Amino acid sequence: MFDKILIANRGEIALRVIRTCRKLGVATVAVYSDVDFRSPHVREADEAVFLGPAPASQSYLVKEKLIEATLSRGCQAIHPGYGFLSENAQFARMATDAGVVFIGPPPEAIAMLGDKMASKALAIRCGVPVVPGHHEPLSDLSEAKRIAEQVGFPLLLKPAAGGGGRGMRIVNHAGQLPSALLACQDETRKSFSDDRIFIERYIARPRHIEIQIIADQHGNVFFLGERECSVQRRYQKVIEECPSLALDEQLRQQMGQVACSLSREAGYTNAGTVEFILDEDKSFYFLEMNTRLQVEHTVTEWVFGVDLVELQLRVANGEPLSMKQEELRPQGWAIEARICAEDPSRDFFPTTGMITRYAAPRGRNVRVDDGVTAGSVINIHYDSLLAKIIGFGENREQARKTLVQALNSYHVAGITTNIDFTNAIITHDAFAEGNLSTRFIEEHFDGGRPKEPPLQEHLHLMVIAVTTIYHFRQRLVHDSLMPMIAQVGGKRLLGRRYDYVVQVSDGIFKTRVESTGEAQRWRIWVDDGGYEVVTPPFEFYRRRLKLRINGHYHMFRVRHQEHHIQAAYNGIVRNFEIYSPREWELAAYMPRLKEASEESYLRCPMPGLVVAVNVEAGSYVRRGQELVRIESMKMESAIPAPREGLVESVSVSPGQAVETGEPLLEFAPPSGSG
């Protein structure tokens, strides 16, 4: 085994590789930019090398610096992780030429399979079905129009290089084609230094199924089942699971053997993933091959009982794989949620800032792969992925419930994340039933919230949680006053029954807390329903509350401020107000604030870099028209016009850095307004 390796990455994947290396007795060298010098991966590695400024183009993507760091620290190999240079054939070749082992496939395999058009040509030669379309790069807009008419609408524009959904656009009709093609070319050029685009038929409701393979240098190629990755936003995965409900054993073997055949034909070694889309009639089509470790490798590891990073290192070290295909059978079920710094209510725009509180979930069947902690600063330069939370069970429902509880207890403060959004997904009835497609979020969510109202039972549990917190805080105040009240002859304020009124956007709930005479055991009524509540003892730490309600444990994430308590549970987030009956009567007479007038400015929804301004002062715009394009966390986002109107002035220009809330342009007041 290697004595020392360099990890050419950051964040949670760097920590993941460090853990396996520590188990194998392999020393590790981390790399970091100037904003990452306090990051956990730097602290956990045996050594660390400074690369340069924050922009990845000046640090993590500078191949020469990484090779120099590898050689100067006496490393025998480089693990690229995923992202950055993990699928860069030139970097793999530079490492090999320098006498360093690249822990991944050969440069030739990376080059062939990393090019979507070349990989599709290979798939066709191997007899692997591919999505109908034109698999040659488009030369110009006129050719794109001609081919689009042949393929038919809707269609999908896809980059020849790269992955992660960058540079992809759905085109529903011919009028969208010119702007979509330009946006694709711009985004893929910036992300992958390659602006080749091709066209495929758009399949409306496919499932995204991928096959994990591992191949050694002795001709052995194995597949470790499949992963279902259908739940996506912006073509990037949100929830992954292993195995998939969509595959029976016959289809699993068929897709697995196809993936192995493709890998052999490409001369592939090390870990890789062959991705397919599965149509509703169970037809499957080759999508692409990712020539690296996947973000979602964790679910495969748990279900198949392997350490894929260890297998990567052993294969790269020239060792043969000691396994048999017939012995590789899934045991149990695992589901993963990707936790990102983004705001689902604002079209998943990235968020930045400092993490002020951090408490990861724990449990026997819970795995947390994270790369942040309290004090970590999330900036615009890197991917928004913070952590992966994985739940395991003997079956899918057990794994799902385990993950729900884990997300209920996951607390990240200081920045907006998608924790509750991911929890809302896995608690959705359609997800529980396994009714999945790549349009799952589009079909079931609007503005980051489920289209269906929450279950009344879940709201009742949240009402119990916030009532419990408020009641106990009130008792602490009253109990502290009791000695003074007794001295002045006052009567006891605390009795055995306490009434409250709880208001939330979903309605008004009358609650009653009754003492049972036993410590930590209460009877709480919500409207007409009674619940047995046990606080074993009262657990309220790091803004998390654990209660046993009617014999079952529930975890809530809560934030308290006077009469207002924000609670999160099973993906539901609500702000509650709590009053005594007398306070509730008085609140009815309180004046209401007037609604704010319509904002005249278009403000930036996220921090980033302005890459395009498509209007100027005096332009008349329509609602939904793209006005500005912002790049943040390796993704470009179009900022549409919130309303129809005349642009009074433009405040930004391409290349300018902007912060959340900063004015981008100002609309002229409506005609006739004072």
C-alpha positions as CSV (number, residue, x, y, z in Angstrom):
1,M,0.0,0.0,0.0
2,F,1.1,3.6,-0.5
3,D,3.0,5.4,2.3
4,K,1.5,8.8,1.6
5,I,-1.0,10.3,-0.9
6,L,-2.1,13.9,-1.7
7,I,-5.8,14.6,-1.8
8,A,-6.5,17.1,-4.6
9,N,-9.8,18.3,-3.2
10,R,-11.5,19.9,-0.2
11,G,-14.5,19.6,2.0
12,E,-16.4,16.4,2.9
13,I,-14.8,14.3,0.2
14,A,-11.3,15.1,1.4
15,L,-12.3,14.1,4.9
16,R,-13.9,10.9,3.5
17,V,-10.6,9.9,1.8
18,I,-8.6,10.8,5.0
19,R,-10.8,8.4,7.1
20,T,-10.0,5.4,4.9
21,C,-6.3,6.3,4.6
22,R,-6.1,6.5,8.4
23,K,-7.6,3.1,8.6
24,L,-5.0,1.7,6.1
25,G,-2.1,3.5,7.7
26,V,-1.6,5.8,4.7
27,A,-0.4,9.4,5.5
28,T,-2.3,12.2,3.8
29,V,-1.5,15.6,2.5
30,A,-4.3,18.1,2.1
31,V,-4.3,21.2,-0.1
32,Y,-6.1,24.5,0.6
33,S,-6.8,28.0,-0.7
34,D,-6.5,31.1,1.4
35,V,-10.2,30.9,2.5
36,D,-9.9,27.2,3.5
37,F,-6.9,27.4,5.8
38,R,-9.1,26.6,8.9
39,S,-11.2,24.0,7.1
40,P,-11.7,20.6,8.8
41,H,-10.0,18.7,6.0
42,V,-6.8,20.8,6.5
43,R,-6.9,20.1,10.3
44,E,-7.5,16.3,9.9
45,A,-4.8,15.6,7.3
46,D,-1.2,14.7,8.4
47,E,0.2,17.6,6.3
48,A,-1.2,20.5,4.3
49,V,0.0,22.6,1.3
50,F,-1.2,26.1,0.5
51,L,-2.2,26.5,-3.2
52,G,-3.2,30.1,-3.6
53,P,-6.2,32.5,-3.7
54,A,-9.8,31.5,-3.2
55,P,-10.9,31.2,-6.9
56,A,-10.5,27.6,-7.9
57,S,-8.8,28.7,-11.2
58,Q,-6.0,30.0,-9.0
59,S,-5.8,27.2,-6.5
60,Y,-7.6,23.8,-6.8
61,L,-7.6,23.8,-10.6
62,V,-3.9,24.7,-11.0
63,K,-2.5,21.3,-12.1
64,E,1.2,22.3,-11.9
65,K,0.8,23.4,-8.2
66,L,-0.8,20.1,-7.3
67,I,1.9,18.0,-9.0
68,E,4.6,20.1,-7.4
69,A,3.0,19.6,-3.9
70,T,2.7,15.9,-4.5
71,L,6.4,15.5,-5.4
72,S,7.7,17.9,-2.7
73,R,5.9,16.1,0.0
74,G,7.0,12.7,-1.1
75,C,3.6,11.3,-2.1
76,Q,3.3,8.3,-4.3
77,A,-0.2,9.0,-5.4
78,I,-3.0,11.6,-5.9
79,H,-6.6,11.0,-5.0
80,P,-8.7,13.6,-7.0
81,G,-12.0,13.1,-5.1
82,Y,-14.9,14.4,-7.2
83,G,-15.3,17.7,-9.0
84,F,-12.4,20.0,-9.7
85,L,-9.8,17.9,-11.7
86,S,-11.2,14.4,-11.0
87,E,-12.3,13.8,-14.6
88,N,-9.5,15.8,-16.2
89,A,-7.5,13.5,-18.5
90,Q,-4.6,16.0,-18.8
91,F,-4.2,16.1,-15.0
92,A,-4.2,12.3,-14.9
93,R,-1.6,12.2,-17.6
94,M,0.6,14.9,-15.9
95,A,0.5,12.8,-12.7
96,T,1.5,9.7,-14.5
97,D,4.3,11.5,-16.4
98,A,5.7,12.8,-13.1
99,G,5.9,9.2,-11.7
100,V,2.8,9.6,-9.5
101,V,-0.1,7.2,-9.4
102,F,-3.4,8.8,-10.3
103,I,-6.1,7.1,-8.2
104,G,-8.6,6.8,-10.9
105,P,-8.9,5.4,-14.5
106,P,-6.2,5.8,-17.2
107,P,-6.1,9.2,-18.9
108,E,-7.3,7.6,-22.2
109,A,-10.4,6.2,-20.5
110,I,-11.1,9.6,-18.9
111,A,-10.8,11.4,-22.2
112,M,-13.0,9.0,-24.1
113,L,-15.8,8.6,-21.5
114,G,-15.6,12.2,-20.3
115,D,-16.6,13.3,-23.8
116,K,-20.3,12.6,-24.0
117,M,-20.3,12.2,-27.7
118,A,-17.3,9.9,-27.8
119,S,-18.8,7.8,-25.0
120,K,-22.1,7.5,-26.8
121,A,-20.3,6.4,-29.9
122,L,-18.6,3.8,-27.7
123,A,-21.9,2.7,-26.3
124,I,-23.4,2.3,-29.7
125,R,-20.4,0.1,-30.8
126,C,-21.1,-2.0,-27.6
127,G,-24.7,-2.4,-28.4
128,V,-25.8,-0.3,-25.5
129,P,-29.1,1.6,-26.2
130,V,-28.7,5.5,-26.2
131,V,-31.3,8.3,-26.2
132,P,-32.3,9.2,-29.8
133,G,-30.8,12.4,-31.0
134,H,-27.9,14.0,-32.9
135,H,-24.7,13.0,-31.2
136,E,-22.3,15.3,-33.1
137,P,-21.4,18.8,-31.9
138,L,-23.5,21.7,-33.3
139,S,-21.6,24.0,-35.6
140,D,-24.0,27.0,-35.4
141,L,-27.6,28.1,-34.7
142,S,-28.8,27.3,-38.2
143,E,-27.7,23.6,-37.8
144,A,-29.2,23.5,-34.4
145,K,-32.6,24.7,-35.8
146,R,-32.4,22.1,-38.6
147,I,-31.6,19.2,-36.2
148,A,-34.1,20.4,-33.7
149,E,-36.9,20.0,-36.3
150,Q,-35.7,16.5,-37.0
151,V,-35.5,15.4,-33.3
152,G,-38.7,17.2,-32.3
153,F,-39.6,19.3,-29.3
154,P,-39.2,19.2,-26.4
155,L,-35.5,18.5,-26.7
156,L,-32.4,18.7,-24.5
157,L,-29.3,20.7,-25.2
158,K,-26.3,19.0,-23.5
159,P,-22.6,19.8,-23.3
160,A,-20.1,17.3,-24.7
161,A,-17.8,17.7,-21.6
162,G,-18.4,17.9,-17.9
163,G,-21.4,16.9,-15.8
164,G,-23.5,17.9,-12.8
165,G,-26.2,19.4,-15.0
166,R,-24.1,22.4,-16.0
167,G,-24.7,23.7,-19.5
168,M,-28.0,21.7,-19.9
169,R,-31.2,23.2,-21.1
170,I,-34.7,21.9,-21.9
171,V,-36.1,23.6,-25.1
172,N,-39.8,23.3,-25.4
173,H,-40.2,25.2,-28.7
174,A,-38.2,26.7,-31.5
175,G,-38.4,30.2,-30.1
176,Q,-36.4,29.2,-27.0
177,L,-33.6,27.6,-29.0
178,P,-31.3,30.7,-29.8
179,S,-31.1,31.9,-26.2
180,A,-30.8,28.4,-24.7
181,L,-28.0,27.5,-27.0
182,L,-26.1,30.6,-26.2
183,A,-26.6,30.1,-22.4
184,C,-25.4,26.4,-22.8
185,Q,-22.3,27.4,-24.6
186,D,-21.4,30.2,-22.2
187,E,-21.9,28.0,-19.1
188,T,-20.0,25.0,-20.4
189,R,-17.2,27.1,-21.7
190,K,-16.7,28.6,-18.3
191,S,-17.1,25.3,-16.4
192,F,-15.2,23.0,-18.7
193,S,-13.3,25.1,-21.3
194,D,-15.3,23.4,-23.9
195,D,-18.4,24.8,-25.6
196,R,-19.5,21.8,-27.8
197,I,-23.2,21.2,-27.5
198,F,-25.3,18.3,-28.9
199,I,-29.0,17.6,-29.0
200,E,-31.0,14.7,-27.5
201,R,-34.7,13.9,-27.4
202,Y,-36.1,15.0,-24.0
203,I,-37.8,12.1,-22.2
204,A,-40.4,13.6,-19.9
205,R,-40.6,11.4,-16.9
206,P,-37.6,9.1,-16.7
207,R,-36.0,7.6,-13.6
208,H,-32.2,8.2,-13.2
209,I,-30.5,4.9,-12.5
210,E,-26.8,4.4,-12.2
211,I,-24.6,1.3,-11.9
212,Q,-21.5,1.4,-9.7
213,I,-18.6,-0.5,-11.2
214,I,-15.1,-1.3,-9.9
215,A,-12.4,-2.7,-12.2
216,D,-8.8,-3.7,-11.4
217,Q,-5.7,-3.9,-13.6
218,H,-6.0,-7.6,-14.1
219,G,-9.1,-7.7,-16.3
220,N,-11.7,-8.0,-13.5
221,V,-14.8,-5.8,-13.7
222,F,-17.6,-6.0,-11.2
223,F,-20.8,-4.1,-10.6
224,L,-22.2,-3.3,-7.2
225,G,-25.9,-2.9,-7.9
226,E,-27.6,0.3,-8.7
227,R,-28.5,3.6,-7.2
228,E,-31.7,5.5,-7.8
229,C,-30.9,9.2,-8.3
230,S,-34.2,10.5,-9.8
231,V,-35.0,13.3,-7.3
232,Q,-33.1,16.2,-8.8
233,R,-33.2,20.0,-9.0
234,R,-31.4,21.9,-11.8
235,Y,-30.2,18.4,-13.1
236,Q,-28.3,17.9,-9.8
237,K,-29.2,15.1,-7.5
238,V,-30.8,15.8,-4.1
239,I,-31.8,12.3,-2.8
240,E,-30.1,9.0,-3.7
241,E,-30.9,5.5,-2.6
242,C,-29.6,1.9,-3.0
243,P,-31.1,-0.3,-4.3
244,S,-34.0,1.0,-6.5
245,L,-37.6,0.0,-6.4
246,A,-37.8,0.3,-10.2
247,L,-35.5,-2.7,-10.9
248,D,-36.2,-6.4,-10.5
249,E,-33.3,-8.8,-10.4
250,Q,-33.4,-9.6,-14.1
251,L,-33.2,-5.9,-15.1
252,R,-30.5,-5.3,-12.5
253,Q,-28.4,-8.0,-14.0
254,Q,-29.0,-6.8,-17.5
255,M,-28.0,-3.2,-16.7
256,G,-25.1,-4.3,-14.6
257,Q,-23.6,-6.5,-17.4
258,V,-24.1,-3.7,-19.9
259,A,-22.2,-1.3,-17.6
260,C,-19.3,-3.9,-17.2
261,S,-19.1,-4.5,-21.0
262,L,-18.9,-0.7,-21.6
263,S,-16.1,-0.4,-19.0
264,R,-14.1,-3.3,-20.5
265,E,-14.4,-1.9,-24.0
266,A,-13.0,1.5,-22.7
267,G,-10.1,-0.1,-20.9
268,Y,-11.4,1.2,-17.7
269,T,-9.9,0.6,-14.2
270,N,-10.8,1.8,-10.7
271,A,-14.2,3.0,-9.5
272,G,-16.7,4.5,-12.0
273,T,-20.4,4.9,-12.5
274,V,-22.4,4.2,-15.6
275,E,-25.6,6.3,-15.7
276,F,-28.8,5.4,-17.4
277,I,-32.3,6.9,-17.8
278,L,-35.1,4.4,-17.3
279,D,-38.3,5.1,-19.2
280,E,-41.7,4.3,-17.8
281,D,-41.9,1.2,-20.0
282,K,-38.6,-0.1,-18.4
283,S,-36.6,0.8,-21.5
284,F,-33.2,2.1,-20.4
285,Y,-30.7,4.3,-22.3
286,F,-27.1,5.1,-21.7
287,L,-26.6,8.6,-20.4
288,E,-22.9,9.0,-19.5
289,M,-20.1,7.4,-17.5
290,N,-18.6,9.3,-14.6
291,T,-15.0,8.4,-14.4
292,R,-14.6,9.1,-10.6
293,L,-16.0,8.3,-7.2
294,Q,-19.6,9.6,-7.0
295,V,-21.0,11.9,-4.3
296,E,-23.6,9.2,-3.5
297,H,-21.1,6.3,-3.2
298,T,-22.0,6.1,0.5
299,V,-25.3,4.3,-0.1
300,T,-23.6,1.6,-2.1
301,E,-21.0,1.1,0.6
302,W,-23.6,0.6,3.3
303,V,-25.8,-1.8,1.3
304,F,-22.9,-3.9,-0.2
305,G,-20.6,-3.7,2.9
306,V,-17.6,-2.3,1.0
307,D,-15.3,0.7,1.3
308,L,-15.1,2.1,-2.2
309,V,-12.2,4.4,-1.3
310,E,-10.2,1.5,0.0
311,L,-11.0,-0.4,-3.2
312,Q,-9.8,2.6,-5.2
313,L,-6.5,2.7,-3.4
314,R,-5.9,-1.1,-3.7
315,V,-6.7,-1.1,-7.4
316,A,-4.4,1.9,-8.0
317,N,-1.7,0.0,-6.1
318,G,-2.0,-2.8,-8.6
319,E,-3.8,-5.3,-6.3
320,P,-6.4,-7.7,-7.9
321,L,-10.0,-7.5,-6.6
322,S,-10.8,-10.5,-4.4
323,M,-14.6,-10.7,-4.9
324,K,-17.1,-12.7,-7.0
325,Q,-19.9,-11.1,-8.9
326,E,-22.5,-13.7,-7.7
327,E,-21.6,-12.8,-4.1
328,L,-22.4,-9.1,-4.6
329,R,-26.0,-8.9,-3.4
330,P,-27.6,-5.9,-1.7
331,Q,-28.3,-6.3,2.0
332,G,-30.8,-3.7,3.4
333,W,-31.5,-0.2,2.1
334,A,-29.8,3.1,2.3
335,I,-31.0,6.6,1.4
336,E,-28.9,9.8,1.2
337,A,-29.8,13.4,1.4
338,R,-27.4,16.0,0.0
339,I,-27.3,19.1,2.3
340,C,-26.4,22.2,0.4
341,A,-26.1,25.9,1.2
342,E,-29.0,27.1,-0.9
343,D,-32.5,28.5,-0.5
344,P,-35.2,26.2,-1.9
345,S,-37.8,29.0,-1.6
346,R,-35.7,31.2,-4.0
347,D,-35.2,28.8,-6.8
348,F,-32.3,27.0,-5.0
349,F,-30.1,30.0,-5.2
350,P,-26.8,29.5,-3.3
351,T,-26.4,31.1,0.1
352,T,-23.2,32.2,1.9
353,G,-22.2,33.2,5.4
354,M,-20.7,31.8,8.5
355,I,-22.1,28.7,10.2
356,T,-22.7,29.9,13.8
357,R,-24.1,26.7,15.2
358,Y,-23.6,23.1,14.1
359,A,-24.9,19.9,15.5
360,A,-24.9,16.8,13.3
361,P,-27.3,13.9,13.8
362,R,-26.2,10.7,15.4
363,G,-27.5,7.2,15.6
364,R,-26.7,3.5,15.0
365,N,-28.1,3.6,11.5
366,V,-27.1,7.1,10.6
367,R,-24.0,8.2,8.7
368,V,-22.8,11.7,8.3
369,D,-20.2,12.8,5.7
370,D,-19.7,16.5,6.3
371,G,-17.0,19.0,5.6
372,V,-18.0,21.9,7.8
373,T,-18.3,22.8,11.5
374,A,-19.3,25.8,13.6
375,G,-17.2,28.8,12.4
376,S,-17.0,27.5,8.8
377,V,-17.5,30.3,6.2
378,I,-19.4,29.4,3.1
379,N,-18.4,31.5,0.1
380,I,-19.2,31.8,-3.6
381,H,-16.1,30.1,-4.9
382,Y,-17.0,26.4,-4.4
383,D,-19.8,23.9,-4.7
384,S,-22.7,24.4,-2.3
385,L,-22.5,20.9,-0.9
386,L,-22.0,20.9,2.9
387,A,-22.8,17.4,3.9
388,K,-24.5,14.1,3.2
389,I,-26.8,12.4,5.7
390,I,-27.5,8.7,5.1
391,G,-30.1,6.5,6.8
392,F,-29.9,2.7,6.7
393,G,-32.5,0.0,7.4
394,E,-33.4,-3.6,6.7
395,N,-35.9,-2.3,4.2
396,R,-36.7,1.0,2.4
397,E,-39.3,2.2,4.9
398,Q,-36.9,1.7,7.8
399,A,-34.2,3.6,6.0
400,R,-36.6,6.4,5.1
401,K,-37.8,6.8,8.7
402,T,-34.2,6.7,10.0
403,L,-33.3,9.5,7.6
404,V,-36.3,11.6,8.6
405,Q,-35.4,11.5,12.2
406,A,-31.8,12.3,11.4
407,L,-32.8,15.3,9.4
408,N,-35.1,16.4,12.2
409,S,-32.1,16.6,14.5
410,Y,-29.7,18.2,12.1
411,H,-29.0,21.8,13.1
412,V,-27.1,24.3,11.0
413,A,-27.5,28.0,11.9
414,G,-26.1,31.1,10.3
415,I,-26.9,30.2,6.7
416,T,-29.9,29.0,4.8
417,T,-29.8,25.3,3.8
418,N,-32.0,22.7,2.2
419,I,-32.3,20.5,5.3
420,D,-36.0,20.8,5.7
421,F,-36.6,20.7,1.9
422,T,-34.9,17.3,1.7
423,N,-36.9,16.1,4.7
424,A,-40.1,17.3,3.0
425,I,-39.2,15.2,0.0
426,I,-38.6,11.9,1.9
427,T,-41.8,12.4,4.0
428,H,-43.9,13.0,0.9
429,D,-46.4,10.3,0.2
430,A,-45.2,9.9,-3.4
431,F,-41.6,9.3,-2.3
432,A,-42.7,6.9,0.4
433,E,-44.6,4.9,-2.3
434,G,-41.6,5.0,-4.6
435,N,-43.3,7.0,-7.3
436,L,-40.2,8.8,-8.6
437,S,-39.0,10.5,-11.7
438,T,-36.6,13.3,-12.5
439,R,-39.6,15.6,-12.4
440,F,-40.5,14.7,-8.9
441,I,-39.7,18.2,-7.4
442,E,-41.4,20.0,-10.3
443,E,-44.5,17.9,-9.8
444,H,-44.8,18.0,-6.1
445,F,-43.2,21.2,-4.9
446,D,-43.7,24.9,-5.6
447,G,-41.3,27.5,-4.2
448,G,-39.5,24.9,-2.2
449,R,-42.6,23.8,-0.3
450,P,-44.9,20.8,-1.0
451,K,-48.0,21.6,-3.0
452,E,-50.1,19.6,-0.6
453,P,-50.9,20.9,2.9
454,P,-49.1,19.2,5.8
455,L,-50.7,16.3,7.7
456,Q,-52.8,17.6,10.6
457,E,-51.2,15.0,12.8
458,H,-47.7,16.5,12.1
459,L,-49.0,20.0,12.8
460,H,-50.4,18.7,16.1
461,L,-47.0,17.2,17.1
462,M,-45.4,20.6,16.3
463,V,-48.0,22.4,18.4
464,I,-47.2,20.0,21.3
465,A,-43.5,20.7,20.9
466,V,-43.8,24.5,20.9
467,T,-46.4,24.5,23.7
468,T,-44.0,22.3,25.8
469,I,-41.1,24.7,25.4
470,Y,-43.2,27.8,26.1
471,H,-44.9,26.1,29.1
472,F,-41.6,25.0,30.7
473,R,-40.1,28.5,30.2
474,Q,-43.1,30.1,31.8
475,R,-42.8,27.7,34.8
476,L,-39.1,28.5,35.3
477,V,-40.0,32.2,35.5
478,H,-43.0,31.6,37.9
479,D,-41.0,29.2,40.1
480,S,-38.3,31.8,40.5
481,L,-40.9,34.2,41.9
482,M,-42.5,31.8,44.3
483,P,-40.3,32.6,47.4
484,M,-41.0,36.3,47.0
485,I,-44.7,35.7,46.5
486,A,-44.9,33.5,49.6
487,Q,-43.2,36.3,51.7
488,V,-45.8,38.9,50.7
489,G,-48.7,36.5,51.2
490,G,-49.5,36.1,47.5
491,K,-51.4,33.0,46.3
492,R,-49.8,30.3,44.2
493,L,-49.7,31.1,40.5
494,L,-49.1,27.5,39.3
495,G,-51.8,25.0,39.0
496,R,-52.3,21.6,37.4
497,R,-53.9,22.8,34.2
498,Y,-52.6,25.5,31.8
499,D,-54.4,26.7,28.8
500,Y,-52.8,28.4,25.7
501,V,-53.7,29.5,22.2
502,V,-51.3,28.7,19.4
503,Q,-51.5,30.5,16.2
504,V,-49.8,29.5,12.9
505,S,-50.4,30.1,9.2
506,D,-52.3,26.8,9.1
507,G,-54.8,27.7,11.7
508,I,-55.4,28.4,15.4
509,F,-55.0,25.6,18.0
510,K,-56.2,25.6,21.6
511,T,-54.0,23.6,23.8
512,R,-54.1,22.5,27.5
513,V,-51.2,21.1,29.5
514,E,-52.2,18.8,32.4
515,S,-49.9,17.4,35.1
516,T,-50.3,13.7,35.6
517,G,-48.6,13.7,39.0
518,E,-45.5,12.0,37.6
519,A,-42.3,13.8,36.9
520,Q,-41.7,14.5,33.2
521,R,-45.1,13.0,32.2
522,W,-47.9,15.3,30.9
523,R,-51.2,15.1,29.2
524,I,-51.4,17.7,26.4
525,W,-54.6,18.4,24.5
526,V,-54.6,19.9,21.0
527,D,-58.1,21.0,20.3
528,D,-60.0,17.8,21.1
529,G,-57.1,15.3,20.8
530,G,-55.2,14.2,23.9
531,Y,-51.5,13.1,23.8
532,E,-49.3,11.5,26.5
533,V,-46.1,13.4,26.5
534,V,-42.9,12.3,28.3
535,T,-39.8,14.5,28.6
536,P,-37.1,12.0,29.5
537,P,-35.8,14.3,31.1
538,F,-36.7,17.6,29.4
539,E,-34.2,17.6,26.5
540,F,-33.7,20.9,24.9
541,Y,-30.1,21.3,23.7
542,R,-28.5,23.1,20.8
543,R,-32.0,24.2,19.8
544,R,-33.2,20.6,19.4
545,L,-36.1,19.1,21.4
546,K,-36.7,15.4,22.0
547,L,-40.1,14.2,23.2
548,R,-41.8,10.9,23.6
549,I,-45.4,11.4,22.4
550,N,-47.9,8.5,22.6
551,G,-45.0,6.1,23.1
552,H,-42.9,7.2,20.1
553,Y,-39.8,9.5,20.1
554,H,-39.8,12.6,18.0
555,M,-37.1,15.2,17.4
556,F,-37.9,18.8,16.7
557,R,-35.6,21.7,15.7
558,V,-36.8,24.9,17.5
559,R,-35.9,28.5,17.9
560,H,-37.6,30.5,20.7
561,Q,-38.0,34.2,21.2
562,E,-40.7,35.4,23.7
563,H,-44.1,34.4,22.3
564,H,-42.7,33.3,19.0
565,I,-41.2,29.9,18.3
566,Q,-40.0,28.6,15.0
567,A,-40.2,24.8,14.7
568,A,-39.1,22.3,12.0
569,Y,-40.3,18.7,11.8
570,N,-40.5,16.2,9.0
571,G,-39.7,19.0,6.4
572,I,-42.4,21.3,7.8
573,V,-41.1,24.7,9.0
574,R,-43.6,27.1,10.7
575,N,-43.5,30.2,12.9
576,F,-45.8,29.8,15.9
577,E,-47.2,32.4,18.3
578,I,-48.3,31.3,21.8
579,Y,-50.7,33.3,24.1
580,S,-52.6,32.8,27.3
581,P,-56.4,33.0,26.7
582,R,-56.4,36.6,28.1
583,E,-53.4,37.6,25.9
584,W,-55.3,36.2,22.9
585,E,-58.3,38.3,23.7
586,L,-56.2,41.5,23.9
587,A,-54.3,40.6,20.7
588,A,-57.5,40.9,18.7
589,Y,-57.5,44.6,19.4
590,M,-53.9,45.2,18.3
591,P,-53.5,47.3,15.1
592,R,-52.2,45.5,12.1
593,L,-49.2,46.9,10.1
594,K,-49.9,48.1,6.6
595,E,-48.4,46.1,3.8
596,A,-45.2,47.4,2.3
597,S,-45.5,49.1,-1.1
598,E,-44.2,47.3,-4.1
599,E,-40.4,47.3,-4.4
600,S,-39.1,49.4,-7.2
601,Y,-35.6,47.7,-7.3
602,L,-34.7,44.4,-8.7
603,R,-32.4,43.1,-5.9
604,C,-29.7,40.3,-6.2
605,P,-31.1,37.1,-4.7
606,M,-27.7,35.6,-3.9
607,P,-24.0,36.6,-3.7
608,G,-22.0,36.0,-6.9
609,L,-20.4,37.5,-10.0
610,V,-22.4,39.3,-12.7
611,V,-21.7,37.6,-16.0
612,A,-24.3,39.3,-18.3
613,V,-26.6,42.3,-18.2
614,N,-29.2,41.9,-20.9
615,V,-31.0,45.3,-20.5
616,E,-30.2,49.0,-20.3
617,A,-31.8,52.1,-19.0
618,G,-34.9,52.9,-21.0
619,S,-35.6,49.2,-21.9
620,Y,-39.2,48.0,-21.6
621,V,-39.3,44.4,-20.1
622,R,-41.9,41.7,-19.8
623,R,-42.5,39.7,-16.6
624,G,-40.2,36.6,-16.6
625,Q,-37.7,38.1,-19.2
626,E,-34.0,37.4,-18.3
627,L,-32.4,40.6,-17.2
628,V,-29.2,39.7,-15.4
629,R,-27.2,36.5,-15.2
630,I,-25.2,35.7,-12.0
631,E,-22.5,33.1,-11.4
632,S,-22.2,31.6,-7.9
633,M,-20.9,28.3,-6.6
634,K,-20.0,27.1,-10.1
635,M,-23.6,27.6,-11.4
636,E,-25.1,30.4,-13.5
637,S,-28.5,31.6,-12.7
638,A,-30.8,33.9,-14.7
639,I,-32.5,36.7,-12.8
640,P,-35.9,37.3,-14.4
641,A,-38.0,40.5,-14.4
642,P,-40.5,40.2,-11.5
643,R,-43.0,42.4,-13.4
644,E,-43.6,44.3,-16.6
645,G,-42.3,47.8,-16.8
646,L,-39.7,50.3,-17.9
647,V,-36.1,50.1,-16.6
648,E,-35.1,53.4,-15.0
649,S,-31.4,52.6,-14.4
650,V,-29.0,49.7,-14.3
651,S,-26.6,49.5,-11.3
652,V,-24.3,46.6,-12.2
653,S,-22.1,45.5,-15.1
654,P,-20.4,42.2,-16.2
655,G,-17.5,41.2,-14.0
656,Q,-18.9,43.0,-10.9
657,A,-19.2,41.1,-7.6
658,V,-22.6,41.5,-5.9
659,E,-24.1,40.6,-2.6
660,T,-27.5,39.3,-1.6
661,G,-30.0,42.2,-1.5
662,E,-27.8,44.6,-3.6
663,P,-29.8,46.5,-6.2
664,L,-29.2,45.3,-9.8
665,L,-31.5,47.8,-11.5
666,E,-34.4,50.2,-10.8
667,F,-37.8,50.2,-12.4
668,A,-39.5,53.5,-13.4
669,P,-42.6,54.3,-11.4
670,P,-45.8,53.3,-13.1
671,S,-47.3,55.9,-15.4
672,G,-49.6,58.3,-13.6
673,S,-48.2,57.5,-10.1
674,G,-47.4,60.5,-7.9
